[in-house]
């Protein structure tokens, strides 16, 4: 809206129409004389907001009827504990597939709850990080569940196939995957996603859980993290993040009006290909992920001459391209191009990268 393209990995930019609508009705929502964030979460008016948001998400993702959709607190890291609290029996085992920073953090947290079998399928092939095909992952036959992260926001690694686990429930951290491309929900036992990338502002977490997995929480599970309590109480066991829930509903409406997940998936493919083509065809830049595992949402890249990093970031910001600095653990640059990032933003970045390389070539 301001002529700035925000490539932040999260909290990420929101669609301009959503922000404009929220701004227009901020202080007087639907002639109530107050903001939606000032409504009781149990009022008929807000209950309608909540029900509409859930129905919209179910439609966008084709969520089967035997799955509960929960609007919870705690972000992705909260789910690192909530998942084993609810799904890992005392003395049980779970498989954790570690492909980057976030799945590594999830596995570390899960170690507090039981025996964790860590699988690390990322290897270096001709200088490129590659994920071994999931059919070759050494999964345990007696695991309570298999946890993986389809898209690693820090590392720029994405897994596009769903592993075959022979009946063992699959748990997926889809914080940066959800709604970006088609996902067959029926293949998963549980999906969770922090909202701050493709759904809305931080503070809200979506959990999509198959009903047969409810009711098995450990006795010590905090009530606010108990999926069964959340489901029985319509995600209102305690006061939910109402404004974030409302904004999520606006994002779902925006995506539906755009044409749904099928349409945004095509747009995301176009954006990613445009940026990767720029990197691959200019020796000034490089990306270290194999083509089969390149993220559609988070594109890390490095300058051939890293002494120019500060100049790149300064000049990019002056050109209206912000939040391009790579995560501190990997360095370089990172462009997060979630659903809300328009194609025009990626084109502006590519134009800048080409011009920067021309200005600074030796």
N, C-alpha and C positions, 0 to 999 in steps of 0.2 A: 504493500500500500504506500510505502514511503519512498519507493524507488530503490530500496535496499534488498539484496538477495541474501538471505540468512542460511548458511550451510551448517548450522550448529547440529551436532549429533543428538542433542536433547538436553533440556527442553528445545524442541524443534519449532520451526515456523508453522503457523496454522494457515489454512486457506483464507485468502483475503475476504471472500464473501461471508465466511463464518465470523471473522473478526468484526466486519462492518455490521452484521446483523446483531451480534452481541453488544456492540457499542450503542446501536440505535435503541435497544430495549434494556440497557443496563439499569437505569434508575426507575423505570416504569414498565415492568414486564407485563405484556398483555393487559394493560389498563388496570393492573392490580394496585398501582400507586406505590409499588416497592420493587426492588430487584428480585429476580428469581433466587438469588443467593440468600435473601432474607425470608423466604418462605419456609414454613415448617416442612420437614421432609415427609411428614405423614399427612400433609394436607392433600385434598383431592387434586388440587392444581399441580403440585409437584409429583404426585403419584402418576398423573397422566404423562408428565415429562419422562419419568423413569420407564414407564411401560412402553412409551413410543420409542425410546432409545434402544431398549432391549429388542423390540420387534424389528426395528431397522437393522440392527446388527445381525439378528437371526436371518433376515432376508438376504443381506449382503453376503453372508458366509454360508448360506444354506445349512444352518445348524440343525441337526436332527432333533426331534422332539424328546428323545431320551437323554438330552444333555441340559444341564442347568447353566445359565449365564449369570455370573456373579460380578457385582461392581464393588470392589474391595479397596482397602487401604494398603499402604506399605511398599508400593513399588515392586520392581522385580526382585530386589534383595529380600523383601519381606517374604516373597514366595520361595526363596531359597530355603527358608525354614518351614514355611507352611506346607510345602509339598511333602517332606518326610514326616512332619507332624501328622499329616492326614493319611499318607499312603504307605509309610514304611513301618511295619510292625516291629516291636521290640525284639531284638535279636535277628532281624531280617537283613536282607541284602538288596542293594540296588546298583544298577549299572549307570555310570555317568560318562558320556562321551565328551571329551574335552578337545575342542577345536580352536579355542581362543580365550580371551580374557574373561568373558562372562560365564562361559561353561566351567572354566577353571574355578571361578569364585563360587559357583553353585556347588561344585563337588567338594570344595573345602568346607563349606557350611554343612553339607550333608554328612560329612565325617563325624559331626557331633551326635548323629542319631543312629548310626549302625555301620555295618560293613559296606564299604563303597568300593566297587570294582571300577577303576578308572581306565578308560579306553582312550588312547591318543592316536587317532588315525591321520594326523597331518604330517606329511613328510616333504622334504625338499627334492623336487625333480627338475633338474636343469635350471636351478636358481629360482624356481617358482614353488610356492606353497600349494600343495595338492592334498585333497582329502581322499583317502582310500575308499573305494566303493563300500557302501554299507553292508553289502552281502558278505564282506570279509571281516567285519568287526567281530571280535571275540566276545560275544554276548553270553551272559550266564543264563542257564535254563531255569534257575531257581530265583531269579530276581523279582522283587515286588513290582518294579517298573524300570524302564529305560529312559533316562533323561538326556536330552540334547538341545542345542541352540541352533536352529536353522540358519540364523544370520548373526555373525559376530560383528558388532558395530565398531569395535576398536581395530580389529584385524582385517576387516574387509573380506571375510570368508563367508560364503553362503553354500548351504547344502540344499539341493533342489529335490532330491528323491527322499521318500519317507522309508526309513529302515523297516525291514521285515523282522518282526520279533516273535513270531509264532505264538501269538496270544498274550504275550507280556504287555501290559499297558505302556503306551508311549506318552511321556511327558515332554512338552516342548516349550521352551522360553521363546515366544514369538514377539517379544517387545518391538523388534524392528522389522518383523516380517508381516505381521498381521495386516490384512487388507491391501497389501502391496501386490499380491498375486493370488491366484486360486489356491485354496487349501482344502483338501478333503477332510473335513473335521471328523468323519466317522472312523478314520484311521488312528485317531488319537484317544488316549484315555483322558488326558488333561492338557489344556493349552492355557498359558498365562501370558499376559502382556502388560507392561507398564504403558500408560497412556501417552507419554510425552514425546512420541515419535510420529505415529500415524493416527492417533485417536483424539488427543486433546492435550490439556495442560497436565503437568505433573501433579501427583497426589491421588490419582485414580489408577487402579489396576483391574484389568478384565481377567476373569477366570472362567473358562469353559470346561466343565467337568461332566464326564459320563455318570449317570445316576447310580450305577452299580458300585461306583467307587466311593460313594458317600457313606457315612456312618461308621467308619473304621479309624477315626482319629484316636491318637493316644490320649490317655487320661490327662496328661499334663499339657495338652494343647491349649494355648490361650484362646479364649472364646472368640475373639475378633478374627482369629485365623482358622477357625473351625468351619470347613466348607459346608457341613451339614447345617450348622446354625445359620450360616449366611443364606443357604438355600431356603430353609424353612421360613426365615424372616424376610424374604425378598430383598436381601442385601441391606436390610435395615435393622440388624441386631443392635447396632449403635448408629449414631448420626453419620451418614455417609458424606463424602465430599460432594455436596450437592451442585455447586457451581461447575465443577469439573464434569460431573455427570450430564448436566445440561449442555455444556459445550461439546461433549462427546456426541450427544444426540444431534447437534447442529452439523458436526463433521460427517456423521452418518448420512444425514439428509443431503449434504453437499455432494457426497460421493455417489449417492443414489441418483441424484439429478444429473450427474456427469455421465452416468451410464453404468455404474457399479464397478465391481472388481475387474471384470473382463476389460472394460475400457481403461481403467487406471493401470492395469498390468501392461497393456500395449504402450501407454505413455511412458511408463517406467522403463520398459525395454528400450524405447527410443532414446530417452535421456541417458541411460547408462551407456549405450553403445556410442553415442555422440562423444561422451567424455572419455571412454576407454580408447576410442579411435584417435582422439587428440593425443593421449598419452603414448600410445603405441607408435604413432607416426611422427613423433618429435623426439629426437634423441636427448632433448633437454630434460625430459621427464621419464620416469619409470614406475611400474607397478609390479609387485612381486607375488601376485596370486595367479594361479593357473586359470586359463579361460573357463574351464568347467566349474570353477568355484569362485568366480568373481561376484562380489555382492552387487545387487541391483540398487541397494539403498545407501551403502557407505563405500566410497571410493578413496582409498588411501593412495598417495603417490609421493614420490620423492624427486627433488631436483638433482640433476647430475652434479651440480656444483652447490652443495648445501651451505656454502658461505653466503649464498644469496637468499637464504630462507627469510631473514628479517625484511629484506627489501621486497621480496615477493608478497609477504603478508601486508606490509605497509602500503604498497602500491595497489594491492587488491582491495584493501579497505577503502582507499581513496576512490576506487572505481565502483564502490557500492557492493563489494563482494566480501562478506564478513564471516567470521568463525571458521576459517579454513585451516587453522593450525591443527596438526595431527595430535593424537593422544600422547601424553607425556611418556607413556611406556614404549611407544614405537617411533615417535618423532615424525618428521616429514610433514606432509599435508594430508588433509582428509576433507572430502566434499560429501556431506550427507544430503542425499537427494530424495527425501521421502515424498509421499504422495502430494503434499502441498507445494513442493518446489515445482514451479512451472518450467516448461521446456525453455522458455525465454531466459530463465535464470541460468540453466546449464549452458545455453548458447553464449550468454554473456561471459561466463567463466571460460569457456573454450576460446572465445575471441581474445580475452585478456591473456590467457596462457600463451597463445601463439604470439601475441604482440610483445609480451614480456620476454619470451625466448629470443625474439628478433632483436630487442633492445639490448639484451645482455649477453648475446652470443660472443664467444671469444674472437 
